[in-house]
Amino acid sequence: MGLVRAMFTGLVEGTGRAVSLLPTPSGTRLVIEAGPIADGAQLGDSVAINGCCLTVVSHEGSQLGFDLLRETESVTNLRDLKPGSVVNLERAMPAHGRYGGHFVTGHIDATGIVRRWEQVGKDFELRIGIEAAQGIYLVPKGCIAVDGISLTVAEVTRDEFSVWIIPHTRAVTALAERTVGDRVNLEFDLLAKYAEKILAGRV
């Protein structure tokens, strides 16, 4: 029997801070101060950091270590991390857990650039620039994971999309640290990617 792939919900459990990033022969060893997220963590566990599924390779107190391959760094915003950077954390969903977001695999498809991040009334509008070809995966009221956060798409244009953020989500995730020009990790809806492949095969 094969191993079951880790899945996530996009409901961020908390934030952590990068402690150190040290070069290794294959990439970078990232150590995160994970606070209570580290409680009960085991070597080999899957944790999504800014939505990117990584494997725990060291555990000392409340600090968790992860190895970033060069490929991971090249396609995610983890390459922008510095000591002190705030990241979103979510442990893999247990088989008996409550499911509340949408299916998130932790495999980042692309990064986008924050173009607008402003309060409008009581809530916040987050507008993210993307490559025009990526718009095929986005529809209003559809799902998108931004830095591992399950969000609902509000509007889609040729090369950007927007989501609305409630104050609670902004306060308890790393979005509070984001500014215009920052890079964010994007994971498009898995169903949209399957649909694209099926339709392409019929052409």
GUBANU-40993 format. One record per residue: residue in three letters; x, y, z of N, C-alpha, C in turn. Coordinates in steps of 0.02 Angstrom, whole numbers, padded with zeros to 5 digits, always signed. Example, Ala and Ser with C-alpha at 12.3 -4.5 7.8 and 13.67 -1.06 7.14 Angstrom:
% GUBANU-40993
ALA+00660-00284+00390+00615-00225+00390+00660-00165+00390/SER+00642-00112+00354+00684-00053+00357+00645+00002+00394/
% end
This chain:
% GUBANU-40993
MET+00042-00059+00000+00000+00000+00000+00044+00062+00000/GLY+00028+00112-00042+00067+00173-00046+00053+00219+00013/LEU+00096+00267+00021+00087+00316+00073+00031+00364+00055/VAL-00007+00387+00105-00060+00436+00094-00028+00505+00092/ARG-00043+00543+00041-00016+00611+00035-00048+00656+00086/ALA-00008+00700+00117-00034+00748+00165-00081+00796+00131/MET-00135+00813+00166-00182+00863+00141-00192+00916+00194/PHE-00211+00975+00171-00222+01031+00216-00290+01062+00200/THR-00313+01105+00246-00379+01137+00237-00374+01210+00217/GLY-00315+01240+00225-00309+01312+00214-00333+01354+00272/LEU-00348+01321+00328-00366+01357+00389-00303+01361+00432/VAL-00270+01417+00430-00205+01425+00464-00214+01418+00539/GLU-00170+01378+00569-00175+01365+00641-00141+01420+00682/GLY-00092+01452+00653-00055+01503+00689+00003+01527+00647/THR+00043+01571+00675+00101+01596+00640+00164+01577+00678/GLY+00220+01577+00642+00285+01566+00672+00334+01616+00645/ARG+00395+01613+00669+00447+01659+00645+00509+01619+00625/ALA+00538+01640+00570+00600+01609+00548+00656+01625+00598/VAL+00691+01574+00620+00746+01583+00667+00812+01586+00629/SER+00821+01539+00582+00884+01537+00544+00873+01504+00477/LEU+00915+01522+00429+00915+01490+00363+00988+01477+00346/LEU+01008+01413+00347+01077+01395+00337+01085+01353+00274/PRO+01135+01367+00233+01144+01329+00171+01162+01256+00185/THR+01136+01212+00142+01152+01141+00144+01173+01120+00074/PRO+01200+01061+00065+01221+01040-00002+01165+01041-00054/SER+01102+01031-00031+01046+01028-00078+01001+01089-00077/GLY+01013+01136-00031+00969+01194-00025+00980+01233+00038/THR+00929+01234+00082+00931+01275+00143+00897+01238+00200/ARG+00926+01240+00260+00893+01216+00320+00859+01276+00353/LEU+00793+01272+00355+00752+01325+00384+00729+01303+00453/VAL+00741+01345+00503+00718+01331+00571+00665+01383+00589/ILE+00608+01359+00612+00551+01401+00629+00535+01396+00703/GLU+00526+01454+00735+00497+01456+00803+00422+01448+00794/ALA+00397+01387+00810+00328+01370+00793+00281+01374+00852/GLY+00305+01389+00911+00262+01395+00969+00223+01331+00982/PRO+00157+01336+00997+00118+01277+01014+00109+01229+00955/ILE+00120+01252+00893+00115+01208+00835+00166+01151+00840/ALA+00222+01164+00876+00274+01113+00883+00256+01059+00933/ASP+00205+01071+00975+00186+01022+01026+00166+00956+00992/GLY+00199+00903+01011+00182+00837+00984+00207+00823+00914/ALA+00243+00871+00885+00270+00860+00817+00321+00804+00818/GLN+00320+00765+00765+00366+00709+00757+00409+00719+00694/LEU+00469+00692+00694+00509+00693+00633+00470+00658+00578/GLY+00469+00689+00519+00432+00661+00463+00362+00689+00455/ASP+00338+00726+00505+00271+00757+00499+00271+00810+00443/SER+00213+00821+00414+00205+00872+00363+00175+00935+00394/VAL+00205+00992+00378+00181+01057+00401+00182+01104+00341/ALA+00127+01141+00331+00125+01190+00278+00152+01257+00305/ILE+00203+01283+00273+00232+01347+00290+00217+01395+00233/ASN+00177+01446+00246+00152+01490+00193+00120+01448+00138/GLY+00089+01393+00158+00053+01351+00110+00096+01299+00076/CYS+00161+01298+00089+00207+01251+00057+00218+01191+00103/CYS+00200+01132+00080+00207+01071+00121+00280+01053+00129/LEU+00303+01051+00192+00372+01034+00208+00372+00980+00261/THR+00429+00945+00266+00436+00889+00313+00479+00909+00372/VAL+00456+00894+00432+00495+00908+00492+00556+00863+00494/VAL+00616+00894+00496+00678+00855+00498+00715+00865+00564/SER+00694+00914+00603+00723+00922+00670+00671+00954+00715/HIS+00676+00938+00780+00627+00964+00829+00663+00974+00895/GLU+00672+01038+00913+00704+01055+00977+00660+01105+01013/GLY+00627+01082+01065+00582+01126+01101+00525+01149+01056/SER+00518+01214+01050+00465+01242+01008+00490+01260+00938/GLN+00550+01238+00921+00579+01253+00855+00578+01191+00811/LEU+00554+01200+00750+00552+01147+00700+00598+01164+00642/GLY+00633+01113+00618+00679+01122+00562+00652+01088+00499/PHE+00664+01120+00441+00641+01094+00377+00697+01104+00326/ASP+00702+01058+00279+00750+01065+00225+00714+01091+00163/LEU+00738+01148+00137+00710+01176+00075+00754+01157+00017/LEU+00727+01122-00031+00763+01107-00092+00767+01170-00135/ARG+00816+01173-00178+00824+01232-00221+00762+01243-00264/GLU+00730+01188-00286+00669+01194-00325+00614+01228-00285/THR+00607+01209-00221+00557+01240-00178+00570+01315-00171/GLU+00633+01333-00160+00650+01403-00153+00636+01442-00217/SER+00647+01410-00274+00640+01446-00338+00568+01461-00355/VAL+00520+01421-00330+00450+01431-00351+00406+01457-00295/THR+00433+01471-00236+00392+01496-00181+00423+01559-00151/ASN+00384+01592-00108+00410+01652-00074+00452+01634-00014/LEU+00465+01570-00002+00510+01551+00053+00580+01577+00040/ARG+00597+01590-00023+00662+01618-00038+00670+01690-00013/ASP+00615+01721+00005+00617+01790+00031+00625+01793+00106/LEU+00622+01735+00139+00624+01735+00212+00692+01758+00239/LYS+00688+01792+00296+00747+01813+00334+00733+01797+00407/PRO+00785+01792+00450+00771+01783+00521+00723+01836+00546/GLY+00670+01814+00578+00619+01860+00603+00557+01863+00559/SER+00561+01838+00497+00503+01839+00452+00446+01797+00482/VAL+00385+01823+00476+00326+01789+00501+00297+01744+00446/VAL+00280+01683+00465+00252+01635+00416+00188+01604+00444/ASN+00144+01583+00398+00084+01546+00417+00100+01473+00427/LEU+00068+01441+00476+00081+01371+00491+00015+01332+00494/GLU+00015+01273+00463-00041+01227+00470-00015+01156+00467/ARG-00032+01116+00517-00014+01045+00516-00060+01008+00469/ALA-00036+00951+00443-00077+00911+00398-00142+00891+00433/MET-00195+00887+00394-00261+00871+00421-00264+00797+00442/PRO-00283+00783+00505-00290+00713+00526-00351+00682+00493/ALA-00350+00615+00486-00405+00580+00453-00471+00591+00488/HIS-00469+00603+00553-00531+00611+00591-00548+00685+00601/GLY-00511+00730+00570-00520+00801+00583-00580+00831+00548/ARG-00602+00888+00573-00657+00926+00542-00630+00963+00481/TYR-00667+00960+00426-00643+00992+00365-00680+01058+00356/GLY-00643+01114+00352-00677+01178+00351-00658+01225+00294/GLY-00602+01213+00260-00582+01258+00207-00595+01228+00139/HIS-00542+01217+00099-00549+01178+00038-00487+01134+00031/PHE-00488+01086-00015-00432+01040-00021-00369+01078-00042/VAL-00319+01078+00001-00255+01111-00013-00200+01059-00007/THR-00159+01052-00059-00109+00999-00060-00042+01021-00030/GLY-00031+01087-00027+00033+01112-00004+00085+01114-00059/HIS+00064+01104-00121+00109+01109-00179+00096+01175-00215/ILE+00142+01221-00209+00132+01289-00234+00136+01289-00310/ASP+00087+01321-00342+00085+01326-00415+00125+01386-00441/ALA+00123+01440-00404+00155+01502-00428+00157+01552-00371/THR+00191+01607-00383+00187+01663-00337+00153+01721-00371/GLY+00122+01763-00332+00091+01824-00357+00119+01883-00319/ILE+00105+01943-00343+00131+02004-00312+00073+02045-00285/VAL+00079+02066-00222+00027+02107-00191+00026+02175-00225/ARG-00031+02193-00254-00039+02257-00288-00081+02307-00247/ARG-00126+02281-00207-00167+02324-00164-00182+02286-00100/TRP-00175+02320-00044-00187+02289+00021-00210+02344+00068/GLU-00276+02357+00065-00303+02415+00101-00368+02398+00136/GLN-00381+02435+00190-00444+02427+00225-00498+02464+00187/VAL-00555+02430+00179-00614+02459+00147-00672+02445+00193/GLY-00695+02497+00228-00745+02486+00279-00715+02447+00336/LYS-00748+02393+00358-00721+02353+00413-00674+02298+00389/ASP-00677+02282+00325-00637+02227+00298-00578+02253+00257/PHE-00540+02208+00227-00480+02226+00190-00483+02195+00120/GLU-00462+02234+00071-00457+02208+00003-00385+02191-00013/LEU-00374+02129-00035-00308+02107-00056-00311+02092-00130/ARG-00272+02129-00169-00271+02120-00242-00202+02095-00262/ILE-00200+02041-00300-00138+02007-00315-00128+02001-00390/GLY-00070+02021-00413-00053+02015-00483-00029+01945-00501/ILE-00051+01920-00558-00032+01853-00581-00014+01857-00655/GLU+00013+01803-00682+00023+01798-00754-00045+01787-00786/ALA-00056+01818-00844-00121+01814-00876-00143+01742-00888/ALA-00097+01697-00905-00114+01628-00919-00142+01592-00858/GLN-00129+01618-00798-00152+01584-00737-00225+01600-00721/GLY-00253+01649-00755-00322+01668-00742-00372+01613-00756/ILE-00353+01563-00796-00398+01508-00813-00418+01469-00750/TYR-00377+01471-00698-00391+01433-00637-00434+01471-00587/LEU-00453+01532-00603-00488+01575-00555-00556+01595-00580/VAL-00606+01590-00537-00673+01614-00553-00701+01648-00490/PRO-00742+01700-00499-00773+01731-00440-00811+01679-00399/LYS-00802+01682-00335-00831+01637-00285-00795+01570-00283/GLY-00742+01562-00323-00702+01502-00321-00651+01504-00265/CYS-00611+01451-00258-00563+01446-00204-00492+01461-00228/ILE-00452+01489-00183-00381+01501-00194-00346+01498-00126/ALA-00287+01470-00124-00247+01471-00063-00191+01522-00073/VAL-00190+01572-00030-00140+01625-00032-00097+01618+00031/ASP-00033+01603+00022+00011+01589+00079-00020+01538+00126/GLY-00056+01489+00095-00085+01435+00133-00152+01450+00164/ILE-00180+01508+00151-00245+01527+00180-00300+01514+00128/SER-00350+01475+00147-00406+01462+00103-00449+01524+00098/LEU-00455+01551+00037-00492+01613+00027-00539+01606-00033/THR-00590+01650-00035-00638+01650-00089-00621+01707-00137/VAL-00616+01691-00201-00601+01741-00252-00660+01789-00258/ALA-00645+01854-00258-00698+01904-00265-00704+01927-00337/GLU-00648+01944-00368-00649+01971-00436-00587+01947-00473/VAL-00595+01936-00538-00539+01914-00580-00536+01959-00641/THR-00477+01986-00655-00465+02023-00717-00410+01988-00756/ARG-00386+02019-00809-00339+01986-00854-00276+01962-00818/ASP-00250+02003-00773-00186+01984-00741-00186+01996-00666/GLU-00244+01994-00635-00246+01999-00562-00313+01974-00536/PHE-00314+01961-00471-00377+01943-00438-00379+01975-00370/SER-00438+01977-00341-00445+02006-00274-00482+01959-00228/VAL-00466+01964-00164-00501+01928-00111-00515+01978-00056/TRP-00567+01964-00017-00583+02006+00040-00563+01969+00104/ILE-00532+02007+00149-00505+01978+00211-00541+02010+00270/ILE-00567+01967+00314-00598+01994+00374-00544+02012+00425/PRO-00558+02058+00471-00506+02079+00520-00475+02021+00558/HIS-00514+01970+00576-00487+01913+00614-00432+01878+00574/THR-00445+01865+00510-00396+01830+00469-00332+01871+00463/ARG-00340+01936+00453-00281+01979+00448-00241+01978+00512/ALA-00276+01978+00569-00243+01983+00634-00205+01920+00653/VAL-00229+01861+00632-00200+01799+00658-00157+01763+00606/THR-00146+01794+00549-00103+01763+00498-00046+01811+00479/ALA+00000+01786+00438+00056+01826+00416+00036+01881+00367/LEU-00028+01882+00346-00050+01936+00302-00041+02005+00334/ALA-00041+02007+00401-00031+02070+00435+00037+02100+00420/GLU+00084+02058+00399+00152+02081+00384+00162+02099+00310/ARG+00114+02082+00268+00122+02092+00196+00112+02165+00177/THR+00149+02188+00126+00142+02255+00099+00141+02251+00023/VAL+00121+02305-00009+00120+02308-00082+00190+02292-00109/GLY+00193+02248-00158+00256+02228-00187+00282+02162-00161/ASP+00254+02138-00105+00276+02073-00078+00253+02016-00122/ARG+00290+01961-00119+00274+01900-00155+00234+01855-00109/VAL+00180+01824-00135+00140+01777-00097+00135+01711-00136/ASN+00130+01656-00099+00123+01590-00129+00050+01579-00150/LEU+00041+01548-00209-00026+01534-00234-00032+01459-00249/GLU-00086+01430-00225-00104+01362-00246-00175+01366-00273/PHE-00182+01353-00338-00247+01356-00371-00288+01295-00353/ASP-00354+01301-00362-00400+01247-00344-00383+01183-00382/LEU-00377+01129-00346-00358+01065-00376-00409+01044-00429/LEU-00473+01055-00417-00524+01036-00466-00516+01074-00531/ALA-00496+01137-00527-00486+01177-00587-00428+01149-00628/LYS-00376+01126-00595-00319+01099-00631-00336+01032-00663/TYR-00375+00990-00630-00397+00927-00660-00442+00941-00720/ALA-00487+00989-00713-00533+01005-00768-00494+01029-00829/GLU-00443+01070-00818-00402+01094-00874-00369+01035-00910/LYS-00341+00988-00872-00307+00931-00903-00356+00887-00942/ILE-00415+00876-00914-00465+00834-00949-00487+00867-01014/LEU-00500+00932-01011-00522+00967-01072-00467+00970-01124/ALA-00406+00979-01101-00349+00982-01149-00341+00915-01184/GLY-00356+00860-01149-00350+00795-01180-00403+00780-01232/ARG-00457+00820-01232-00510+00808-01281-00501+00849-01345/VAL-00452+00894-01344-00441+00936-01403-00408+00896-01458/
% end
